Amino acid sequence: MSDAVVPFRLDVPEADLVDLRERLGRTRWPEAETVDDWSQGPPLAYVREVCRHWAQGYDWRAAEARLNGFPQFRTVLDGGGPDGLGVHFLHVRSPYPDALPLVLTHGWPGSVVEFLKVVEPLTRPPDPRDAFHVVVPSLPGYGFSDRPARRGWTVERIATAWAQLMARLGHSRYGAAGSDWGTTVSARIGMQDPQHVVGIHVVPPLAPPDPATFADLTPAERAALADLERGDDGDGYSHQQSTRPQTIGYGLTDSPALLCAWILEKFAAWTDSGGRLEDVLTRDELLDNLMLYWLPGTGASAARLYWESFRGVQEIFRGPVTDVVDVPAGCSVFPGENPRPSRRWAEARFRDIRHWGEPDRGGHFAAFEQPELFVDELRAFFRLVR
């Protein structure tokens, strides 16, 4: 397996953009929902409006130029498995040589686009002591990383691959952070590479409610439990992707309208937007992220990570806690997130919590929605462990 790190630059053929616009124009739309809210899914009028803008007003070339403004690379990693996989990543070095290397991991339905707003403040902070060399990989099967051809690319293997990546880039001492799948991957990096990881920052920490606390729950814990119990109402996506990802993959790869509805439903539900999604993320930002699924055709491969690893995440919430993390941890629980464990719940799994933050705004896509607050949380934790 070659360990070459090869520069990468996006240059999407114009024919691909023409094809996208033609597909959007030929969409066969369903009838409108029979309710006046999102309880049956994204409303027809909203999806048609977004798709109309996607076809007629959205400028991919602007997004492409922005991405190409960051140093991008690809390299082949095996994650300790039998076959290698080409991984796409951003590697933005700080001008401050003593900056701490940091690997940021996205999740589904996000992409490296989630972190573009935070790269500059992380690499070029006012105080050099807060500087990071930032590495942002695309998960296997996501974005412009290769799609696995065989089973086995679990979160554990991805964590091993990220440790390989950081070593290959010359980072023998580093931090790890992320959200969604990035939370689990970062925790696994801390468990699998503790000799090199100074600490992990997770948004949020994944930990089950502690039954020992049920007799004296705080109001926040009661609200968190209630939201967990209501979670099934919007969990159809995870049941589908963790059991039959190939089935939904045909539609996600072939129909931009389905991809739009499938992903934007989760952005609407998981952002801290008060039901007004585009108050926190612009329509073009949402489409920039969608394009990292549409252009490389990763609808099935991205969903397949649920088939590989979602059951393991669910086991965390079934208790008792056995999957403990001993490296220093920073934990941030944004108000629009679900789950929202309390510190005393999280301490059963994360044994060395150095920072606990509860910002007043932000949801599941914290770096995308509230980049300044996200950066503040990262800095607050890593100041304690550098």
C-alpha positions in Angstrom: 0.0 0.0 0.0 1.5 3.3 -1.0 1.8 6.0 1.7 1.9 8.8 -0.8 -0.1 12.0 0.1 -1.3 13.4 -3.2 -2.6 16.9 -3.7 -6.3 17.0 -4.7 -8.3 19.7 -6.5 -12.0 19.7 -7.4 -12.9 20.2 -11.1 -16.4 18.8 -11.6 -17.2 18.3 -15.3 -19.8 20.7 -16.6 -21.7 17.7 -17.9 -22.4 16.6 -14.3 -24.0 19.9 -13.5 -26.1 19.8 -16.6 -27.2 16.3 -15.7 -28.2 17.5 -12.2 -30.3 20.3 -13.6 -32.0 18.1 -16.1 -32.9 15.5 -13.4 -34.3 18.2 -11.2 -36.4 19.4 -14.1 -37.8 15.9 -14.7 -38.7 15.2 -11.1 -42.0 13.4 -10.7 -43.5 15.0 -7.6 -45.9 13.4 -5.1 -49.1 15.1 -4.0 -48.8 17.5 -1.1 -48.9 16.2 2.5 -52.2 16.1 4.3 -50.9 18.1 7.3 -49.7 21.7 7.7 -46.4 20.9 9.3 -43.4 18.6 8.9 -44.9 15.6 10.7 -45.2 13.6 7.5 -41.8 14.8 6.2 -40.6 17.9 4.3 -43.5 19.7 2.8 -43.9 19.5 -1.0 -43.8 23.3 -1.5 -40.6 23.6 0.5 -38.8 20.8 -1.4 -39.9 22.1 -4.7 -38.7 25.6 -3.9 -35.3 24.3 -2.8 -34.9 22.1 -5.9 -35.9 25.0 -8.1 -33.1 27.1 -6.6 -30.7 24.1 -6.9 -31.5 23.9 -10.6 -31.7 27.6 -11.5 -30.0 29.7 -8.9 -27.3 27.7 -7.0 -23.7 28.2 -8.1 -21.6 25.1 -7.5 -18.5 26.8 -9.0 -18.5 29.2 -6.1 -18.5 26.3 -3.6 -15.9 24.5 -5.7 -13.6 27.5 -5.6 -14.1 27.9 -1.9 -13.1 24.3 -1.3 -10.2 24.6 -3.6 -9.0 27.5 -1.5 -8.1 25.0 1.2 -5.2 22.6 0.8 -6.8 19.2 -0.1 -5.2 15.8 -0.5 -5.8 12.1 -0.9 -4.0 9.2 0.5 -4.6 5.4 0.8 -5.3 4.1 4.3 -6.2 0.6 5.4 -7.3 1.1 9.0 -5.7 -2.2 10.0 -7.8 -4.1 7.5 -6.9 -6.2 4.4 -7.5 -3.5 1.8 -6.7 0.2 1.4 -9.1 3.0 0.6 -8.4 6.4 -0.9 -9.3 9.1 1.7 -9.9 12.8 0.8 -8.9 15.3 3.5 -8.1 19.0 4.1 -4.8 19.7 5.8 -4.5 23.3 6.8 -1.3 24.1 8.7 -1.2 27.1 11.1 1.5 29.7 10.6 2.4 29.1 14.3 4.8 26.1 14.3 3.8 25.0 17.9 0.1 24.6 16.9 -1.5 21.4 18.1 -2.6 19.1 15.3 -6.3 18.4 15.4 -8.4 15.9 13.4 -12.0 17.0 12.9 -14.5 14.3 11.9 -18.0 14.9 10.4 -21.0 12.6 10.4 -24.2 11.9 8.4 -25.8 13.8 6.8 -22.8 16.2 7.0 -19.5 16.5 5.2 -16.2 18.5 5.4 -18.3 21.5 4.5 -19.5 21.6 8.1 -16.1 22.7 9.3 -15.1 25.2 6.7 -16.2 28.2 8.8 -13.9 27.1 11.7 -10.7 26.4 9.9 -9.5 30.0 9.8 -10.2 30.8 13.5 -8.6 27.5 14.5 -5.4 27.9 12.4 -5.0 31.7 12.8 -6.3 32.6 16.3 -5.6 35.9 18.0 -3.6 34.0 20.7 -0.9 31.7 19.2 -1.5 29.4 22.1 -4.9 28.5 20.7 -3.5 27.5 17.3 -4.2 24.2 15.6 -3.0 22.5 12.5 -6.3 21.2 11.2 -7.0 17.9 9.4 -10.5 17.3 8.1 -11.1 13.9 6.4 -14.1 12.8 4.5 -15.4 9.5 6.0 -15.0 6.4 3.9 -17.9 6.3 1.5 -18.6 10.1 1.9 -17.6 13.1 -0.1 -14.5 12.5 -2.3 -13.2 9.6 -0.3 -13.5 6.2 -2.0 -16.5 4.0 -1.4 -15.7 0.7 0.3 -16.2 -2.3 -2.0 -16.3 -4.8 0.9 -17.8 -4.8 4.4 -15.7 -3.9 7.4 -15.2 -0.1 7.4 -16.6 0.3 10.9 -16.1 3.3 13.2 -13.3 1.3 14.9 -11.5 0.8 11.6 -12.0 4.5 10.7 -10.4 5.5 14.0 -7.4 3.3 13.2 -7.2 4.9 9.8 -7.3 8.4 11.2 -4.4 7.5 13.6 -2.5 6.3 10.5 -3.3 9.5 8.7 -2.1 11.7 11.6 1.1 9.7 11.8 1.6 9.9 8.1 1.3 13.7 8.2 4.0 13.8 10.9 1.7 14.5 13.8 2.9 12.3 16.7 0.9 14.3 19.3 -2.6 15.4 18.4 -6.2 16.0 19.4 -9.4 14.6 18.0 -12.9 16.2 17.8 -16.1 15.7 16.0 -19.9 15.4 16.0 -22.4 12.7 15.0 -20.2 9.8 13.6 -17.3 12.1 14.5 -18.2 11.8 18.2 -17.9 8.0 18.1 -14.8 8.0 15.9 -13.1 10.6 18.2 -13.9 8.5 21.2 -12.5 5.4 19.5 -9.3 7.3 18.6 -8.8 8.1 22.2 -9.3 4.5 23.2 -7.1 3.1 20.4 -4.3 5.6 20.2 -3.9 7.0 23.8 -0.2 7.2 23.5 -0.5 10.0 20.9 -3.8 11.6 21.6 -3.7 14.5 24.1 -7.5 14.6 24.4 -10.8 14.4 22.6 -13.6 16.9 22.2 -17.0 15.4 21.6 -20.3 17.1 20.6 -22.2 15.6 22.5 -20.6 12.9 24.6 -22.6 9.7 24.0 -23.5 8.2 27.3 -26.7 6.6 28.6 -29.0 8.0 31.4 -27.8 6.7 34.7 -30.7 4.9 36.5 -29.1 5.7 39.8 -30.0 9.4 39.2 -33.6 8.8 38.5 -34.8 9.6 42.0 -33.4 13.1 41.9 -33.4 14.2 38.2 -32.7 17.8 37.4 -35.1 19.7 35.1 -32.5 19.4 32.3 -32.2 15.7 32.8 -36.0 15.2 32.7 -36.1 17.1 29.5 -33.3 15.1 28.0 -35.0 11.8 28.9 -38.3 13.0 27.4 -36.6 13.9 24.2 -34.9 10.5 24.0 -38.2 8.8 24.5 -39.6 10.9 21.6 -36.7 10.0 19.4 -38.4 7.2 17.5 -40.7 9.7 15.8 -37.9 10.8 13.6 -35.7 7.7 13.5 -37.0 6.1 10.3 -33.8 7.1 8.5 -31.6 5.2 10.9 -33.7 2.0 10.8 -33.6 2.1 7.0 -29.9 2.8 6.7 -28.8 0.4 9.4 -30.9 -2.5 8.0 -31.3 -1.9 4.2 -28.9 0.9 3.1 -28.8 -0.5 -0.5 -32.5 -0.2 -0.9 -32.6 3.6 -0.1 -29.3 4.0 -1.9 -30.8 3.5 -5.3 -33.1 6.5 -4.9 -30.5 8.7 -3.1 -28.0 8.1 -5.9 -30.5 8.5 -8.8 -32.9 11.3 -7.6 -31.6 14.6 -6.4 -35.1 15.5 -5.2 -35.1 12.5 -2.8 -31.6 13.2 -1.7 -32.7 16.8 -0.9 -35.8 15.7 1.1 -33.9 12.9 2.9 -31.1 15.1 4.1 -32.8 18.4 4.6 -35.4 16.8 6.9 -32.6 16.0 9.3 -31.2 19.5 9.1 -34.6 20.9 9.8 -35.1 18.6 12.8 -31.6 18.7 14.3 -30.6 22.4 14.0 -31.3 24.9 16.7 -33.5 26.9 14.3 -36.9 27.1 16.0 -38.4 25.6 12.9 -36.8 28.2 10.6 -33.9 26.2 9.1 -32.7 29.0 6.9 -32.3 31.4 9.8 -29.2 29.4 10.8 -27.9 28.0 7.5 -28.4 29.6 4.1 -30.0 27.7 1.3 -26.7 27.7 -0.5 -24.8 26.3 2.5 -27.3 23.5 2.7 -26.8 22.8 -1.0 -23.0 22.9 -0.7 -23.3 20.0 1.7 -25.8 18.2 -0.5 -23.5 18.4 -3.4 -20.9 16.4 -1.5 -23.4 13.5 -1.6 -24.8 14.1 -5.1 -21.7 14.7 -7.2 -19.7 11.6 -6.0 -22.9 9.5 -5.8 -22.4 8.4 -2.1 -26.1 8.0 -1.2 -25.7 4.2 -0.6 -22.1 4.1 0.7 -22.7 6.9 3.2 -25.9 5.1 4.5 -24.0 1.9 4.7 -21.9 3.2 7.7 -25.1 2.8 9.7 -25.3 -0.9 8.7 -21.7 -1.3 9.8 -21.7 0.5 13.1 -25.1 1.8 14.3 -25.9 -1.2 16.4 -22.7 -0.5 18.4 -23.8 3.0 19.1 -27.2 1.8 20.2 -25.5 -0.6 22.7 -24.0 2.4 24.5 -27.5 3.5 25.5 -28.5 0.1 26.7 -26.0 0.0 29.6 -24.3 -0.8 31.8 -21.4 1.3 30.7 -18.4 -0.9 29.6 -17.1 1.1 26.6 -15.1 3.6 28.7 -12.9 6.4 27.5 -9.9 7.2 29.8 -8.1 10.0 27.8 -8.9 13.6 28.8 -12.2 14.7 27.3 -13.9 17.9 26.6 -17.7 17.7 26.2 -20.1 20.2 24.7 -23.8 19.8 24.8 -25.6 22.3 22.6 -29.3 23.0 23.4 -30.7 21.8 20.0 -28.9 18.4 20.3 -30.4 15.0 21.1 -29.1 13.2 23.2 -28.2 15.8 25.8 -26.6 13.8 28.6 -25.8 15.5 31.9 -22.3 15.6 33.2 -23.0 13.0 35.9 -24.3 10.6 33.2 -21.3 11.2 31.0 -18.8 10.7 33.7 -19.6 7.0 33.9 -18.2 6.6 30.4 -15.8 9.5 30.0 -13.6 9.0 33.0 -11.5 12.2 32.7 -13.7 15.1 31.7 -11.6 18.3 31.9 -14.2 20.6 30.3 -18.0 20.6 30.3 -19.7 23.2 28.1 -23.4 24.0 27.6 -23.6 26.9 25.0 -26.8 28.8 24.8 -27.3 28.3 21.1 -26.7 25.6 18.5 -27.8 22.1 17.5 -26.4 18.9 16.0 -24.3 20.7 13.4 -22.7 23.1 15.9 -19.6 24.0 13.8 -21.8 24.8 10.8 -24.6 26.6 12.8 -22.6 28.4 15.5 -18.9 28.4 14.4 -17.8 31.0 17.0 -19.3 29.0 19.9 -17.9 25.8 18.6 -14.4 27.3 18.4 -14.8 28.7 21.9 -15.6 25.2 23.2 -12.6 23.6 21.4 -10.3 26.3 22.7 -11.6 26.0 26.3 -10.9 22.3 26.4 -7.6 22.1 24.5 -6.1 24.9 26.6 -6.2 22.4 29.5 -4.4 19.5 27.8 -1.9 21.0 25.3 
